[in-house]
Structures are given as C-alpha cells and as structure tokens.
Amino acid sequence: MVARQFSHLFNAYAKAFNKQYDRQGSLFRGDVQRKLVPQESYYTKLIHYIHYNPVHHGFVRQPEEWKHSSFHSLISARPTLQQRQEVMDWFGGTDAYIRFHRQRPDDRLLTKLEF
C-alpha cells in the first residue's frame, strides 16, 4: 500500500515537473525499494543516519537546522501522519531524541549500513 502511494506521488510529481519545464522522461533513477529492518538497533541507526546525513555532508551543523527533514515534524506539536509518539517512545522522549541526534555517529557505522 505505502509503495503504491509513493509510486503515485513520484509519478504525479514527474508529470507536473515535465509539463512545467516542457520535457519528457523519468526524473528519478531506479525504483524505490523497501528494505526489511531486522534488528531494533539497526532501526535506531537508520533514523539517526537519515537525520544526520545533512550534517555529515556539511550542509548544516545540527540535524534540526536542515529544514527538509522529518526531524521537525517529529518534535513539533503540529498534526502529522508520522508515528510521532512511537518514535519519541523509542528514543525515550523528545529531549532524548534531540540529544541522540546531536551525537556524531561513528564513521565506520555509516559504511556498514546497507541501503
């Protein structure tokens, strides 16, 4: 179900983009694929990796500075479709979530994550 929703989103975006810029063809490389997360520790590392990536690449100094991230909707009180409470419970609350994301991951960890 979720994969189909992403497919519809990407297709609609590509059509609108192509129409606006008078172009044809695909905008994205390859298919979006799902991956099983077999361990809880891997899940935690993935969340951190996603939110810390703009810091790792030097775009910002802290994850909360990157405005294009789900990090913000998870710590805000605004309505969201994300499972906010589940994520906050996973990390032990909002303060713990923010502290965890401010930690620099071990670079060896980043090379071990398989995407």
Wavefront OBJ file of the C-alpha trace (Angstrom):
o trace
v 0.000 0.000 0.000
v 2.707 2.501 1.005
v 4.854 1.594 -2.004
v 1.887 2.268 -4.292
v 1.285 5.646 -2.640
v 4.927 6.647 -3.189
v 4.683 5.487 -6.794
v 1.625 7.684 -7.352
v 3.344 10.645 -5.672
v 6.510 10.320 -7.771
v 4.517 9.825 -10.985
v 2.339 12.865 -10.340
v 5.377 14.981 -9.461
v 7.255 13.862 -12.589
v 4.273 14.652 -14.817
v 3.839 18.117 -13.312
v 7.577 18.836 -13.495
v 7.807 17.663 -17.096
v 4.799 19.745 -18.088
v 6.159 22.875 -16.378
v 9.591 22.553 -17.998
v 8.386 21.174 -21.335
v 10.366 17.972 -21.023
v 9.792 14.217 -21.149
v 11.120 11.186 -19.366
v 11.960 9.972 -15.917
v 13.145 12.284 -13.162
v 14.355 9.596 -10.782
v 16.953 6.880 -11.153
v 15.846 3.350 -10.366
v 12.878 2.128 -8.438
v 12.161 2.974 -4.838
v 12.660 -0.184 -2.856
v 11.682 -1.265 0.620
v 14.125 -2.975 2.935
v 13.436 -5.151 5.932
v 14.881 -3.773 9.168
v 15.645 -6.971 11.082
v 17.029 -5.529 14.330
v 15.956 -2.760 16.681
v 19.477 -1.364 16.811
v 19.507 -1.119 13.013
v 16.209 0.802 13.108
v 17.691 3.311 15.563
v 20.821 3.717 13.420
v 18.737 4.255 10.293
v 16.696 7.040 11.864
v 19.893 8.716 13.039
v 21.594 8.239 9.664
v 18.699 9.841 7.787
v 18.522 12.873 10.069
v 22.298 13.280 10.485
v 23.119 12.963 6.772
v 22.928 16.743 6.022
v 25.378 17.309 8.905
v 27.673 14.563 7.629
v 27.806 16.259 4.211
v 28.436 19.726 5.655
v 25.131 21.379 4.737
v 24.309 22.224 8.365
v 25.911 21.875 11.805
v 22.999 20.169 13.595
v 20.173 17.958 12.260
v 17.498 20.434 13.362
v 18.984 23.081 11.038
v 18.019 21.052 7.944
v 14.509 22.251 7.090
v 13.767 19.423 4.622
v 13.746 16.714 7.275
v 11.119 14.754 9.150
v 13.118 15.668 12.255
v 10.988 18.820 12.645
v 7.585 17.213 12.328
v 8.600 14.598 14.871
v 9.469 17.183 17.542
v 6.652 19.611 16.790
v 3.091 19.581 18.122
v 1.560 20.061 14.661
v -0.596 17.281 13.207
v 1.348 14.683 11.212
v 0.805 11.301 9.620
v 4.075 10.117 11.144
v 4.027 7.849 14.155
v 5.444 10.625 16.335
v 4.670 9.142 19.731
v 6.054 5.772 18.712
v 9.357 7.375 17.643
v 9.581 9.535 20.782
v 8.886 6.490 22.965
v 11.550 4.577 21.038
v 14.175 7.197 21.926
v 12.915 7.854 25.459
v 11.191 11.192 24.852
v 11.719 14.358 22.848
v 14.760 15.607 24.800
v 16.489 12.234 24.461
v 15.604 12.151 20.751
v 17.212 15.568 20.188
v 20.318 14.687 22.259
v 20.728 11.415 20.378
v 20.597 13.188 17.030
v 23.241 15.718 18.052
v 25.767 12.913 18.524
v 28.163 12.328 15.690
v 27.885 8.723 14.513
v 30.932 6.560 14.189
v 32.007 6.869 10.523
v 32.560 3.115 10.463
v 28.854 2.720 11.198
v 27.902 4.754 8.132
v 29.847 2.413 5.860
v 28.244 -0.663 7.465
v 24.654 0.438 6.866
v 23.326 -1.286 3.773
v 20.786 0.553 1.653
l 1 2 3 4 5 6 7 8 9 10 11 12 13 14 15 16 17 18 19 20 21 22 23 24 25 26 27 28 29 30 31 32 33 34 35 36 37 38 39 40 41 42 43 44 45 46 47 48 49 50 51 52 53 54 55 56 57 58 59 60 61 62 63 64 65 66 67 68 69 70 71 72 73 74 75 76 77 78 79 80 81 82 83 84 85 86 87 88 89 90 91 92 93 94 95 96 97 98 99 100 101 102 103 104 105 106 107 108 109 110 111 112 113 114 115
